[in-house]
């Protein structure tokens, strides 16, 4: 074999090995720490529960942002694109957040929506940030963006993102093609380190327990109500402050 060709092949092999080693050297995906959010407005909502319309849950499910290992180029692997961009709508790879259907990549240290984006910016969704165990996706024809939902059966359940109990108050900040009708909610639980691409489910501890059955009672706080506004402001302040109190 000519010497020049041999040198080129050796150089290519060295580059491939370097890229592979770089990808392998990336740390395994792990969830980020998230302090608990004390929301005084939720306590006020609970105290005035009789002032709000009561309904029953028809179905409550979960959605999450998978944590995927990087490909050889440090980006989203081809085998994860379907789950990330079409099924879950977003995923995290290293220091990047990928979102669909626009297939946009964001640097996590440059955006506030570090767990994923909601249904769009508005006066009722100013940060457009999905918040673990606070954001729910709902049918906008029944529950407007910014509506507060209080689900007593969720109070005290442990959020899979940070292992802290929740107070039962949520904000409608997202929508979904399969989330239709009264009492239908998809609860955002944050990052998923053990994502099953075959079943599109999360095997992280605490996920199976973070749910409530059909028929559970909940209360609707209209988005124009001062308590819904106060809850949104508390959540927004937490996010703007770098995801801490």
VOVEXTI-922446 format. One record per atom (N, C-alpha, C): residue in three letters; atom name; x, y, z. Coordinates in steps of 0.001 Angstrom, whole numbers. Each point is the difference from the previous one (the first is absolute). Layout:
<rs>
residuo,atomo,u,v,w
ala,CA,X,Y,Z $
...
</rs>
This chain:
<rs>
residuo,atomo,u,v,w
unk,N,844,-1190,0 $
unk,CA,-844,1190,0 $
unk,C,884,1246,0 $
unk,N,-316,1001,-853 $
unk,CA,798,1221,-36 $
unk,C,48,659,1374 $
unk,N,1163,601,307 $
unk,CA,208,585,1323 $
unk,C,-1035,1103,286 $
unk,N,-303,845,-1014 $
unk,CA,-930,1111,213 $
unk,C,-1392,-503,377 $
unk,N,-465,-1051,-702 $
unk,CA,-1320,-551,287 $
unk,C,-33,-586,1399 $
unk,N,1084,-658,397 $
unk,CA,67,-597,1325 $
unk,C,-70,1085,1070 $
unk,N,677,1118,-234 $
unk,CA,-12,1108,966 $
unk,C,-1407,570,134 $
unk,N,-696,159,-1134 $
unk,CA,-1366,535,14 $
unk,C,-929,-917,777 $
unk,N,117,-1309,-248 $
unk,CA,-852,-965,698 $
unk,C,277,16,1496 $
unk,N,1255,84,361 $
unk,CA,358,35,1426 $
unk,C,-549,1263,662 $
unk,N,86,1118,-732 $
unk,CA,-504,1254,550 $
unk,C,-1508,-58,193 $
unk,N,-699,-592,-979 $
unk,CA,-1458,-125,105 $
unk,C,-377,-873,1179 $
unk,N,752,-1100,173 $
unk,CA,-278,-901,1128 $
unk,C,224,703,1328 $
unk,N,1054,821,48 $
unk,CA,296,727,1238 $
unk,C,-1113,991,324 $
unk,N,-514,717,-1012 $
unk,CA,-1094,950,211 $
unk,C,-1238,-718,496 $
unk,N,-324,-1149,-617 $
unk,CA,-1177,-776,418 $
unk,C,146,-447,1438 $
unk,N,1196,-488,357 $
unk,CA,219,-454,1363 $
unk,C,-105,1160,983 $
unk,N,498,1160,-396 $
unk,CA,-66,1179,878 $
unk,C,-1438,436,221 $
unk,N,-785,37,-1091 $
unk,CA,-1407,375,131 $
unk,C,-764,-995,843 $
unk,N,286,-1298,-209 $
unk,CA,-685,-1033,774 $
unk,C,357,116,1466 $
unk,N,1284,228,258 $
unk,CA,431,131,1392 $
unk,C,-636,1213,649 $
unk,N,-134,1091,-794 $
unk,CA,-619,1215,533 $
unk,C,-1441,-252,366 $
unk,N,-730,-723,-886 $
unk,CA,-1392,-305,282 $
unk,C,-119,-912,1212 $
unk,N,893,-994,77 $
unk,CA,-49,-926,1122 $
unk,C,368,695,1301 $
unk,N,815,1063,-100 $
unk,CA,428,699,1194 $
unk,C,-1091,895,577 $
unk,N,-1066,243,-804 $
unk,CA,-1096,818,495 $
unk,C,-625,-686,1216 $
unk,N,-351,762,1042 $
unk,CA,-622,-609,1170 $
unk,C,-1356,-596,-334 $
unk,N,-356,-1064,714 $
unk,CA,-1298,-625,-201 $
unk,C,-1094,1007,359 $
unk,N,-1113,-13,-740 $
unk,CA,-1070,946,302 $
unk,C,-476,-152,1439 $
unk,N,-205,1096,672 $
unk,CA,-523,-25,1361 $
unk,C,-872,1222,220 $
unk,N,-993,-119,858 $
unk,CA,-907,1105,264 $
unk,C,703,1114,760 $
unk,N,-424,1214,-286 $
unk,CA,538,1150,708 $
unk,C,-758,241,1304 $
unk,N,695,583,938 $
unk,CA,-637,348,1265 $
unk,C,-1026,1103,-240 $
unk,N,-1110,-74,708 $
unk,CA,-1037,1025,-105 $
unk,C,-549,262,1392 $
unk,N,273,1188,564 $
unk,CA,-535,297,1331 $
unk,C,-1524,-18,2 $
unk,N,-571,-222,1161 $
unk,CA,-1454,35,127 $
unk,C,-492,1439,-112 $
unk,N,-1163,179,-594 $
unk,CA,-620,1316,-116 $
unk,C,-1130,104,1009 $
unk,N,156,860,969 $
unk,CA,-1061,277,955 $
unk,C,-929,1033,-620 $
unk,N,-1253,-381,-233 $
unk,CA,-948,885,-667 $
unk,C,-1103,401,980 $
unk,N,154,1134,671 $
unk,CA,-1033,447,946 $
unk,C,-1382,116,-640 $
unk,N,-43,345,-1291 $
unk,CA,-1291,145,-667 $
unk,C,-756,-1325,-46 $
unk,N,723,-1121,-31 $
unk,CA,-677,-1297,-18 $
unk,C,-716,-239,1331 $
unk,N,607,419,1086 $
unk,CA,-647,-123,1304 $
unk,C,-1276,843,37 $
unk,N,29,1155,-640 $
unk,CA,-1187,848,-53 $
unk,C,-1080,-616,-874 $
unk,N,427,-621,-1103 $
unk,CA,-962,-699,-862 $
unk,C,-683,-1112,787 $
unk,N,792,-765,734 $
unk,CA,-558,-1090,801 $
unk,C,-977,537,1046 $
unk,N,343,1141,606 $
unk,CA,-863,582,1035 $
unk,C,-1327,498,-565 $
unk,N,-7,358,-1304 $
unk,CA,-1210,530,-631 $
unk,C,-589,-993,-995 $
unk,N,218,-1263,264 $
unk,CA,-354,-1037,-970 $
unk,C,-1471,34,-390 $
unk,N,-844,437,932 $
unk,CA,-1426,42,-284 $
unk,C,-399,1072,-985 $
unk,N,928,885,-341 $
unk,CA,-292,1096,-929 $
unk,C,171,-400,-1461 $
unk,N,559,-1183,-244 $
unk,CA,349,-393,-1361 $
unk,C,-810,-1201,-468 $
unk,N,-174,-67,-1319 $
unk,CA,-761,-1099,-591 $
unk,C,715,-1324,211 $
unk,N,-764,-1006,405 $
unk,CA,552,-1336,223 $
unk,C,-328,-899,-1186 $
unk,N,995,-771,-428 $
unk,CA,-183,-965,-1077 $
unk,C,682,-1305,380 $
unk,N,-153,-1000,-853 $
unk,CA,649,-1292,245 $
unk,C,950,-337,-1130 $
unk,N,1132,-576,349 $
unk,CA,1001,-388,-987 $
unk,C,-512,-1174,-825 $
unk,N,80,154,-1315 $
unk,CA,-353,-1119,-882 $
unk,C,1212,-882,-252 $
unk,N,1168,649,-101 $
unk,CA,1250,-750,-187 $
unk,C,1179,918,282 $
unk,N,965,-499,778 $
unk,CA,1224,752,280 $
unk,C,1193,-849,-408 $
unk,N,842,546,-859 $
unk,CA,1198,-703,-466 $
unk,C,1224,872,274 $
unk,N,1153,-472,-444 $
unk,CA,1255,718,197 $
unk,C,715,212,-1334 $
unk,N,750,1077,-60 $
unk,CA,985,136,-1076 $
unk,C,1263,580,589 $
unk,N,1094,-127,-726 $
unk,CA,1314,297,563 $
unk,C,978,353,-1116 $
unk,N,1176,461,425 $
unk,CA,1077,333,-935 $
unk,C,1109,-1028,164 $
unk,N,132,-937,-939 $
unk,CA,1034,-1033,132 $
unk,C,1409,582,-18 $
unk,N,890,-650,727 $
unk,CA,1426,321,-22 $
unk,C,689,-1075,-836 $
unk,N,542,403,-1143 $
unk,CA,644,-964,-888 $
unk,C,1515,221,-26 $
unk,N,774,-1074,-121 $
unk,CA,1449,170,-164 $
unk,C,292,576,-1375 $
unk,N,1094,729,-146 $
unk,CA,321,616,-1297 $
unk,C,516,-1016,-1006 $
unk,N,-152,334,-1271 $
unk,CA,575,-812,-1064 $
unk,C,1473,332,-169 $
unk,N,658,-597,-987 $
unk,CA,1430,236,-227 $
unk,C,349,1471,-217 $
unk,N,-968,777,-523 $
unk,CA,261,1422,-233 $
unk,C,-398,857,1192 $
unk,N,-433,-642,1091 $
unk,CA,-407,740,1186 $
unk,C,-1446,444,-18 $
unk,N,-729,-329,-1079 $
unk,CA,-1388,435,-137 $
unk,C,-995,-1137,122 $
unk,N,-1234,263,-384 $
unk,CA,-1095,-967,74 $
unk,C,240,-1156,-962 $
unk,N,-86,-1223,521 $
unk,CA,207,-1184,-830 $
unk,C,-1216,-248,-888 $
unk,N,247,-599,-1158 $
unk,CA,-1079,-281,-944 $
unk,C,-1059,-895,613 $
unk,N,409,-968,817 $
unk,CA,-965,-940,577 $
unk,C,-894,627,1066 $
unk,N,346,1216,444 $
unk,CA,-798,669,1024 $
unk,C,-881,1114,-562 $
unk,N,128,305,-1258 $
unk,CA,-699,1148,-577 $
unk,C,-1521,-162,52 $
unk,N,-497,-1176,-316 $
unk,CA,-1445,-226,-5 $
unk,C,-583,219,1392 $
unk,N,617,-616,1004 $
unk,CA,-493,127,1370 $
unk,C,98,1436,487 $
unk,N,1087,647,-346 $
unk,CA,230,1368,471 $
unk,C,-930,1000,-661 $
unk,N,32,83,-1310 $
unk,CA,-637,1093,-716 $
unk,C,-1469,-224,-326 $
unk,N,-417,-1267,-119 $
unk,CA,-1385,-264,-402 $
unk,C,-858,-566,1127 $
unk,N,591,-849,826 $
unk,CA,-798,-630,1065 $
unk,C,-74,898,1231 $
unk,N,1158,341,562 $
unk,CA,16,821,1212 $
unk,C,28,1495,-298 $
unk,N,496,374,-1166 $
unk,CA,32,1408,-367 $
unk,C,1271,719,388 $
unk,N,828,-640,830 $
unk,CA,1262,621,416 $
unk,C,862,-1061,668 $
unk,N,1294,274,58 $
unk,CA,927,-855,739 $
unk,C,1232,821,324 $
unk,N,806,-518,903 $
unk,CA,1236,659,386 $
unk,C,1167,-919,-324 $
unk,N,968,547,-703 $
unk,CA,1213,-732,-360 $
unk,C,1187,846,434 $
unk,N,685,-434,1035 $
unk,CA,1115,791,503 $
unk,C,-466,1363,461 $
unk,N,562,1047,-579 $
unk,CA,-379,1361,391 $
unk,C,-991,626,-978 $
unk,N,-669,-846,-783 $
unk,CA,-949,509,-989 $
unk,C,-1416,-515,257 $
unk,N,-972,853,-302 $
unk,CA,-1403,-375,-18 $
unk,C,-458,-27,-1447 $
unk,N,-537,-1126,-432 $
unk,CA,-554,-136,-1346 $
unk,C,-1521,32,114 $
unk,N,-656,756,-891 $
unk,CA,-1454,60,16 $
unk,C,-551,-235,-1396 $
unk,N,-1177,-591,-55 $
unk,CA,-682,-216,-1260 $
unk,C,-1324,753,20 $
unk,N,-699,140,-1139 $
unk,CA,401,-521,-1309 $
unk,C,1014,861,-749 $
unk,N,381,1139,589 $
unk,CA,944,882,-690 $
unk,C,1407,-568,-55 $
unk,N,260,-1048,844 $
unk,CA,1311,-641,68 $
unk,C,1098,1026,335 $
unk,N,-335,893,917 $
unk,CA,930,1036,419 $
unk,C,860,-498,1157 $
unk,N,1260,406,12 $
unk,CA,902,-343,1092 $
unk,C,367,1264,774 $
unk,N,-141,-63,1317 $
unk,CA,314,1139,864 $
unk,C,1112,-380,971 $
unk,N,855,965,307 $
unk,CA,976,-185,1061 $
unk,C,-693,258,1334 $
unk,N,56,-968,907 $
unk,CA,-763,75,1234 $
unk,C,374,1198,866 $
unk,N,1251,424,-74 $
unk,CA,409,1118,847 $
unk,C,-387,1358,-591 $
unk,N,-734,-12,-1129 $
unk,CA,-393,1255,-626 $
unk,C,-1506,183,-87 $
unk,N,-780,-955,519 $
unk,CA,-1458,103,-44 $
unk,C,-578,-283,1383 $
unk,N,-1195,513,243 $
unk,CA,-667,-241,1273 $
unk,C,-778,-1308,0 $
unk,N,-458,-433,-1175 $
unk,CA,-818,-1215,-71 $
unk,C,917,-1235,-65 $
unk,N,755,-214,1060 $
unk,CA,1035,-1028,7 $
unk,C,-550,-1422,67 $
unk,N,-1281,-153,321 $
unk,CA,-597,-1333,11 $
unk,C,-865,-245,-1239 $
unk,N,-221,1047,-776 $
unk,CA,-838,-104,-1186 $
unk,C,-916,1202,-117 $
unk,N,-565,195,-1194 $
unk,CA,-845,1158,-274 $
unk,C,-1474,-373,91 $
unk,N,-798,999,417 $
unk,CA,-1443,-181,65 $
unk,C,-664,297,-1329 $
unk,N,-1267,418,80 $
unk,CA,-797,165,-1215 $
unk,C,164,1367,-653 $
unk,N,806,877,589 $
unk,CA,253,1298,-617 $
unk,C,-36,1138,1005 $
unk,N,730,1049,-311 $
unk,CA,83,1150,892 $
unk,C,-1272,830,-83 $
unk,N,-493,420,1154 $
unk,CA,-1140,902,90 $
unk,C,39,668,1365 $
unk,N,-950,882,259 $
unk,CA,-45,633,1310 $
unk,C,-320,-1009,1094 $
unk,N,-509,-1165,-380 $
unk,CA,-320,-1045,960 $
unk,C,1045,-1122,25 $
unk,N,1057,185,-790 $
unk,CA,1042,-1024,-100 $
unk,C,1305,707,-362 $
unk,N,451,889,871 $
unk,CA,1052,952,-364 $
unk,C,1359,-646,-245 $
unk,N,344,-1058,738 $
unk,CA,1300,-644,-209 $
unk,C,-86,-1137,-1010 $
unk,N,-1227,-481,-254 $
unk,CA,-217,-1138,-906 $
unk,C,848,-1205,392 $
unk,N,207,-166,1292 $
unk,CA,862,-1078,492 $
unk,C,-828,-1096,649 $
unk,N,226,-1231,-423 $
unk,CA,-599,-1128,700 $
unk,C,639,-105,1381 $
unk,N,-826,-184,1016 $
unk,CA,491,-59,1380 $
unk,C,-352,-1369,569 $
unk,N,1008,-783,416 $
unk,CA,-275,-1345,520 $
unk,C,-1018,3,1140 $
unk,N,-1030,-805,-176 $
unk,CA,-1041,-197,1012 $
unk,C,-785,1273,294 $
unk,N,36,966,-929 $
unk,CA,-821,1216,64 $
unk,C,-790,200,-1287 $
unk,N,636,-270,-1129 $
unk,CA,-662,189,-1287 $
unk,C,-876,-1199,-339 $
unk,N,-1201,282,-499 $
unk,CA,-820,-1057,-586 $
unk,C,-384,415,-1408 $
unk,N,-100,-983,-872 $
unk,CA,-548,217,-1329 $
unk,C,-1484,-319,63 $
unk,N,-803,842,-645 $
unk,CA,-1447,-183,28 $
unk,C,-596,471,-1320 $
unk,N,-1274,-293,-177 $
unk,CA,-726,433,-1183 $
unk,C,-322,1483,149 $
unk,N,568,824,-880 $
unk,CA,-177,1454,101 $
unk,C,-1448,418,-194 $
unk,N,-814,-854,-584 $
unk,CA,-1415,321,-166 $
unk,C,-761,-98,1319 $
unk,N,602,-675,970 $
unk,CA,-644,-172,1303 $
unk,C,747,712,1121 $
unk,N,1338,75,-119 $
unk,CA,820,616,1046 $
unk,C,1032,915,-670 $
unk,N,-210,1286,128 $
unk,CA,876,961,-664 $
unk,C,1397,-9,614 $
unk,N,975,344,-827 $
unk,CA,1365,149,502 $
unk,C,20,992,1162 $
unk,N,675,-387,1079 $
unk,CA,59,856,1178 $
unk,C,-1002,-351,1068 $
unk,N,-935,-912,-304 $
unk,CA,-964,-464,988 $
unk,C,723,-794,1084 $
unk,N,-378,209,1245 $
unk,CA,559,-795,1101 $
unk,C,-935,-1172,291 $
unk,N,592,-1151,216 $
unk,CA,-746,-1216,313 $
unk,C,471,-508,1359 $
unk,N,-931,-174,922 $
unk,CA,359,-552,1306 $
unk,C,-574,-1413,106 $
unk,N,895,-978,194 $
unk,CA,-396,-1409,81 $
unk,C,386,-518,1385 $
unk,N,-942,-27,953 $
unk,CA,333,-408,1366 $
unk,C,673,-1366,92 $
unk,N,-358,-928,-887 $
unk,CA,575,-1348,52 $
unk,C,1491,-15,-316 $
unk,N,496,1067,-648 $
unk,CA,1427,80,-299 $
unk,C,805,548,1177 $
unk,N,-657,696,900 $
unk,CA,712,627,1108 $
unk,C,753,-1045,827 $
unk,N,1291,233,203 $
unk,CA,843,-913,771 $
unk,C,702,-1048,-826 $
unk,N,-415,-188,-1276 $
unk,CA,701,-949,-856 $
unk,C,1373,560,-357 $
unk,N,949,-890,-237 $
unk,CA,1393,409,-200 $
unk,C,296,215,-1479 $
unk,N,523,1176,-317 $
unk,CA,364,328,-1383 $
unk,C,1223,-813,-415 $
unk,N,-63,-719,-1127 $
unk,CA,1148,-807,-438 $
unk,C,1254,808,-314 $
unk,N,-141,1288,-298 $
unk,CA,1174,799,-355 $
unk,C,896,267,1202 $
unk,N,-591,321,1145 $
unk,CA,831,409,1139 $
unk,C,-277,-748,1300 $
unk,N,-942,-954,-30 $
unk,CA,-261,-770,1211 $
unk,C,-698,786,1092 $
unk,N,-641,1121,-364 $
unk,CA,-690,840,972 $
unk,C,-1514,-121,-172 $
unk,N,-766,57,1108 $
unk,CA,-1459,-62,-118 $
unk,C,-560,1251,-655 $
unk,N,-1079,-153,-728 $
unk,CA,-639,1132,-674 $
unk,C,-1218,451,795 $
unk,N,-464,1221,-306 $
unk,CA,-1139,556,740 $
unk,C,-1333,-204,-699 $
unk,N,22,-554,-1214 $
unk,CA,-1249,-293,-711 $
unk,C,-450,1065,-970 $
unk,N,762,1109,-110 $
unk,CA,-371,1076,-917 $
unk,C,816,-82,-1288 $
unk,N,-686,135,-1118 $
unk,CA,630,-79,-1310 $
unk,C,-458,1177,-850 $
unk,N,758,261,-1065 $
unk,CA,-353,1050,-954 $
unk,C,-95,-616,-1395 $
unk,N,-1059,339,-719 $
unk,CA,-128,-443,-1392 $
unk,C,969,837,-829 $
unk,N,1035,-664,-534 $
unk,CA,1008,714,-772 $
unk,C,367,-684,-1295 $
unk,N,-780,-1029,-351 $
unk,CA,346,-777,-1189 $
unk,C,-1259,-645,-549 $
unk,N,110,-497,-1223 $
unk,CA,-1099,-726,-637 $
unk,C,555,-1283,-593 $
unk,N,-863,-851,-495 $
unk,CA,448,-1233,-640 $
unk,C,-1083,-539,-905 $
unk,N,390,-598,-1104 $
unk,CA,-988,-483,-966 $
unk,C,-903,-1073,582 $
unk,N,508,-743,997 $
unk,CA,-795,-1077,592 $
unk,C,-691,426,1290 $
unk,N,182,1260,399 $
unk,CA,-577,483,1250 $
unk,C,-1269,771,-328 $
unk,N,-1124,-695,30 $
unk,CA,-1266,589,-427 $
unk,C,-1093,-256,1041 $
unk,N,-826,1030,198 $
unk,CA,-1191,-149,820 $
unk,C,148,464,1432 $
unk,N,-1106,-27,712 $
unk,CA,-36,399,1398 $
unk,C,747,-1003,876 $
unk,N,729,519,971 $
unk,CA,649,-867,982 $
unk,C,1165,-805,-526 $
unk,N,500,350,-1165 $
unk,CA,1118,-741,-605 $
unk,C,1261,823,154 $
unk,N,980,-541,740 $
unk,CA,1242,722,246 $
unk,C,1212,-899,-224 $
unk,N,1049,607,-533 $
unk,CA,1292,-645,-148 $
unk,C,962,784,892 $
unk,N,494,-635,1040 $
unk,CA,819,688,991 $
unk,C,1470,-110,-381 $
unk,N,680,1135,-94 $
unk,CA,1419,-7,-327 $
unk,C,802,-324,1257 $
unk,N,814,-1053,-70 $
unk,CA,740,-448,1187 $
unk,C,1487,339,-54 $
unk,N,447,666,-1062 $
unk,CA,1402,402,-71 $
unk,C,836,-920,-860 $
unk,N,1244,-179,380 $
unk,CA,932,-807,-781 $
unk,C,-211,-1495,253 $
unk,N,322,-788,-998 $
unk,CA,-75,-1460,128 $
unk,C,1351,-596,-390 $
unk,N,683,-594,967 $
unk,CA,1316,-583,-253 $
unk,C,-105,-1425,-533 $
unk,N,-1102,-687,302 $
unk,CA,-180,-1404,-420 $
unk,C,-1178,-89,-960 $
unk,N,203,548,-1184 $
unk,CA,-1078,60,-986 $
unk,C,-39,-1277,-828 $
unk,N,-1196,-556,-156 $
unk,CA,-196,-1206,-804 $
unk,C,-586,418,-1340 $
unk,N,809,-43,-1045 $
unk,CA,-440,432,-1314 $
unk,C,-1024,-914,-631 $
unk,N,-73,-1255,452 $
unk,CA,-960,-945,-574 $
unk,C,-1415,289,498 $
unk,N,-113,339,1281 $
unk,CA,-1320,258,592 $
unk,C,-239,1485,253 $
unk,N,1033,807,-236 $
unk,CA,-65,1445,252 $
unk,C,-453,274,1431 $
unk,N,664,-670,915 $
unk,CA,-302,156,1418 $
unk,C,1286,293,764 $
unk,N,-143,447,1239 $
unk,CA,1147,341,830 $
unk,C,100,-973,1164 $
unk,N,1174,-590,157 $
unk,CA,213,-970,1061 $
unk,C,659,569,1237 $
unk,N,103,1314,84 $
unk,CA,622,616,1174 $
unk,C,-825,-260,1259 $
unk,N,648,-80,1146 $
unk,CA,-729,-173,1256 $
unk,C,-1014,1118,218 $
unk,N,-1162,-375,472 $
unk,CA,-1022,975,343 $
unk,C,-1010,296,-1074 $
unk,N,285,-379,-1244 $
unk,CA,-928,322,-1077 $
unk,C,-1317,-773,111 $
unk,N,81,-1257,323 $
unk,CA,-1219,-810,72 $
unk,C,-940,494,1093 $
unk,N,557,569,1052 $
unk,CA,-817,449,1128 $
unk,C,-547,1412,-184 $
unk,N,584,768,-920 $
unk,CA,-407,1394,-155 $
unk,C,-1190,93,-955 $
unk,N,-1152,-387,496 $
unk,CA,-1215,23,-802 $
unk,C,-1207,-25,920 $
unk,N,-1146,291,-557 $
unk,CA,-1257,-103,736 $
unk,C,-1003,-716,-899 $
unk,N,-974,-679,584 $
unk,CA,-930,-779,-818 $
unk,C,-1087,848,-644 $
unk,N,-622,-573,-1016 $
unk,CA,-1177,637,-597 $
unk,C,-1067,133,1077 $
unk,N,-709,1098,-57 $
unk,CA,-1037,257,1000 $
unk,C,458,876,1143 $
unk,N,1315,217,115 $
unk,CA,510,876,1059 $
unk,C,-506,1424,-231 $
unk,N,-362,664,1071 $
unk,CA,-547,1346,-104 $
unk,C,1121,1019,-162 $
unk,N,-257,1029,-802 $
unk,CA,936,1118,-123 $
unk,C,-801,1291,-113 $
unk,N,711,1114,179 $
unk,CA,-647,1311,14 $
unk,C,682,915,-1005 $
unk,N,-812,781,-702 $
unk,CA,488,860,-1076 $
unk,C,-1,1456,451 $
unk,N,1188,615,-42 $
unk,CA,145,1417,335 $
unk,C,221,749,-1304 $
unk,N,-992,765,-473 $
unk,CA,141,685,-1295 $
unk,C,1268,844,-60 $
unk,N,558,103,-1160 $
unk,CA,1295,669,-145 $
unk,C,-51,1480,352 $
unk,N,-1192,615,-32 $
unk,CA,-105,1407,356 $
unk,C,-175,195,1499 $
unk,N,-186,-1088,742 $
unk,CA,-146,102,1447 $
unk,C,1332,441,621 $
unk,N,-21,893,987 $
unk,CA,1248,458,619 $
unk,C,865,-1132,551 $
unk,N,-603,-1080,484 $
unk,CA,807,-1091,542 $
unk,C,714,-780,-1096 $
unk,N,-632,-151,-1162 $
unk,CA,676,-630,-1135 $
unk,C,1158,878,-455 $
unk,N,-249,1303,-32 $
unk,CA,1067,948,-362 $
unk,C,1157,-75,996 $
unk,N,-322,-52,1288 $
unk,CA,1050,-50,1025 $
unk,C,830,-1278,-122 $
unk,N,-669,-1112,-275 $
unk,CA,732,-1260,-151 $
unk,C,940,74,-1194 $
unk,N,-467,548,-1108 $
unk,CA,866,155,-1175 $
unk,C,1184,901,320 $
unk,N,-237,1077,734 $
unk,CA,1079,925,337 $
unk,C,1052,-661,892 $
unk,N,-442,-848,928 $
unk,CA,943,-710,869 $
unk,C,856,-973,-808 $
unk,N,-632,-675,-936 $
unk,CA,724,-936,-859 $
unk,C,977,743,-907 $
unk,N,-462,1103,-606 $
unk,CA,858,783,-892 $
unk,C,1206,560,745 $
unk,N,-223,487,1215 $
unk,CA,1100,569,781 $
unk,C,1050,-1056,309 $
unk,N,-443,-1209,287 $
unk,CA,901,-1122,275 $
unk,C,863,-287,-1225 $
unk,N,-622,-15,-1176 $
unk,CA,722,-284,-1242 $
unk,C,981,1113,-335 $
unk,N,-472,1245,78 $
unk,CA,856,1144,-328 $
unk,C,1199,94,942 $
unk,N,-170,-502,1213 $
unk,CA,1082,36,980 $
unk,C,959,-1175,-167 $
unk,N,-42,-634,-1158 $
unk,CA,925,-1102,-268 $
unk,C,-461,-1326,549 $
unk,N,-1323,-191,63 $
unk,CA,-601,-1236,473 $
unk,C,368,-270,1467 $
unk,N,-169,1032,788 $
unk,CA,178,-136,1447 $
unk,C,-805,1089,693 $
unk,N,-326,-216,1285 $
unk,CA,-826,963,729 $
unk,C,685,1363,116 $
</rs>
